[in-house]
Amino acid sequence: MSFLDYFISALFLQAGYNSALVAVGAGLLGLAGGGAGAFIFLRKRALVSDAISHATLPGVGIAFMLMVAFGGDGRWLPGLIIGSAISSGIGLLMVEWITRQTRLTEDAAIGAVLSVFFGLGIVLLTIIQTMSSGRQAGLENFLLGSTAGMLISEATTIAIAGALATAFVFMLRRPMTLVAFDPEYAATTGINVRHIDLAMMGLALIVTVIGLKIVGLILIVALLIIPPVTARFWTNQVGPMIGIAAAIGGLSGYIGAVLSAAVASLPTGPIIVLVAFGFFVISALFSPLRGGLASALRHWRFQRRVHRRQGLLALARREPIYDGFTLRILRQSGMIRRDGVATLRGKTASQKAARDEARWAMARRILPDDSAIERYDGLTPIEDMMTPDQIDEIDRVISEQSGAPA
Amino acid sequence: MSNAELIAEAGKIVDVAAKDAPLTVRGLTVSYGNKPAVFSVDASIPAGSMTAIIGPNGAGKSTFLKGTLGVIPRLSGEVRIFGKPFHEARDRVAYVPQRASVDWDFPARVIDVVLMGLYGSVGLFRFWRARHRQAAMECLDRVGMADFATRQIGQLSGGQQQRVFLARALAQNAEFYLLDEPFAGVDAATERAIVAVLKDLKAEGRTVVCVHHDLSTVAEYFDRVLLINVRRIAEGPVDTTFTAANLQETYGGRLATTHIDELRLA
């Protein structure tokens, strides 16, 4: 079976029990990661989740050793997850404690905790490799993730924890939004900011420990950060942003797992991250709201409007125009002839622009508190923003003043 | 449903005749590190008053406000809001932080920020209903920002941001409003709009406290002043307390005598 055939059949869960299980598990994981990550991104604490994920490794090692000591083979996933949750919880509290009690900044605390815990974890894994009992082979897959040999019980664990994280996100959406936007105000409305922050990090912790098996601890942070950053390109509201982030995370997990199952030698975590990055690149370029191309296009259009307006006003005031771009736009739109003299159309348009300018100037004087004055971008015709009655009033004052003897 | 009905439904009818003062502070000290930013300040704000907190930069005006609201921990001192500790009287208080304290590129529309003022009155699981949106729109209308409801907050000018913050506090329908530098760096139209809203609040029997920096408008906008420079210098009605001698003591040598002469002082 070719790669493509396998990929397509895996995409529709037809490529065997194990790969279907992994794909669904990774999809759920991505869903939870995207949702939880949205708040972490808005609170600007992405790096804390990196510390959390690296701090899981000693827990994995210790849990393995304990389970072997009690006669198991050390590979029972819930046991490893509990161990990793405890050690990353300790890591999280240490980051918090260092930041609060010393004068060190959070990034220094993160760097210290991340490297020390990871170092300790690697030492423990090395010791485990020399142990005579236990089934240690493959334990290093927790670093980069693997889709090999997943059990239904493991997939169920991931699904339950993922659902738990999603419910958590829904319940805490309002306090977390408020704390992310304005923590001081949140505190005055009775929200315990520290508890909300810890809950937010607890969410990251849940996603991290259930993601160990599939994505691995080194890259799980990407699943928390890339989906919300990508979602931000598409929306200006928190609610839709969470939904889009969850969808992107879920799709990345699903597609990535299927891809890596199709090519057995590829590690799952990096593939999932690369798929998520693909979504990011597409969004950064093509989103109509905040994407690069749309911004460039908006800027180009705006620049043209400005030049057109400046040119027309200069025509109305019979001032010479030197700007080459302005001249080109006026020529292209038939406002001036090749030799720079205004056409009939140009004269009409320039008079209209001059009258609009005068009306706006008068509006600012006699209607200073009207919201149209605040929304005015300096280019939009007054007819589009004020009522005919208001414009009549403005014209009346203008004619009164110009008619009155000086 | 009108805003008034919503208020009545929430059971938070403003009691103008509340006998406990909105704010009583005894010996409040707040410090960053080992240097007190506010040292042993006493204050007492009577109901229905409009008070300006005045002092030079770094005098602890904002810190005083945050200390009374428990936003930053107190080192010592006692704060009573309507005769109770703050956490018991929280529903009766609305705080307007400095607008520079948040990131305005946050994914929210103007109406979303105002709805944040209603978070306390809707449950954890409930969704926004039409009456919540309507209440928020009425608050936006009061600050002249109704036309901006669906704008992204990142597109607002400084003055508009300030008015959105005020609308959010109005949505809380509190009895006691504390504002941190509401007039800092805003345009004239915004300043007029905010002053009008604050005077309305006072006319409704509510209490207003503002950290304020523009000495020339104190007498026009406020009826009481609290002069602070780490320590409390003076507190009382503008007529008797906003004097050249007190200002000289508050600002030390930092305020030119000529400037003081130009002010409408008591």
Contacts between the chains, C-beta under 8 A, distances in Angstrom:
chain1	res1	chain2	res2	distance
A	42	B	106	6.9
A	42	B	107	7.5
A	44	B	103	8.0
A	171	B	124	5.7
A	171	B	125	7.1
A	174	B	119	5.1
A	174	B	122	7.9
A	174	B	124	7.4
A	175	B	119	7.4
A	177	B	116	7.6
A	178	B	116	5.6
A	178	B	119	6.1
A	180	B	106	7.4
A	181	B	102	6.0
A	181	B	103	7.7
A	181	B	106	4.9
A	181	B	108	6.7
A	181	B	113	7.7
A	181	B	116	7.3
A	182	B	97	6.6
A	182	B	101	7.1
A	182	B	102	4.8
A	182	B	116	7.6
A	184	B	66	6.9
A	184	B	71	4.8
A	184	B	95	7.8
A	184	B	97	5.2
A	184	B	101	6.2
A	185	B	95	6.0
A	185	B	97	5.3
A	185	B	116	7.7
A	185	B	168	7.8
A	187	B	69	7.5
A	187	B	70	6.8
A	187	B	71	4.9
A	188	B	69	4.9
A	188	B	70	7.6
A	188	B	71	6.2
A	188	B	90	7.2
A	188	B	93	6.9
A	188	B	94	8.0
A	188	B	95	4.2
A	189	B	90	7.0
A	189	B	119	6.4
A	189	B	120	5.4
A	189	B	172	7.7
A	190	B	87	7.0
A	190	B	90	5.0
A	190	B	120	6.6
A	232	B	107	6.4
A	235	B	107	6.4
A	236	B	107	5.1
A	236	B	108	7.2
A	236	B	109	6.5
A	236	B	152	4.4
A	236	B	154	7.9
A	237	B	107	5.6
A	237	B	108	6.5
A	237	B	109	6.3
A	237	B	112	6.4
A	238	B	107	5.5
A	238	B	108	6.3
A	238	B	112	7.2
A	241	B	107	5.3
A	368	B	188	7.9
A	368	B	189	6.0
A	369	B	144	6.7
A	369	B	189	5.4
A	369	B	192	7.1
A	369	B	193	7.2
A	371	B	144	6.4
A	371	B	145	7.6
A	371	B	146	7.7
A	371	B	147	4.4
A	371	B	148	7.3
A	373	B	189	7.8
A	374	B	157	7.3
A	374	B	160	6.8
A	374	B	189	7.3
A	375	B	147	6.8
A	375	B	148	7.6
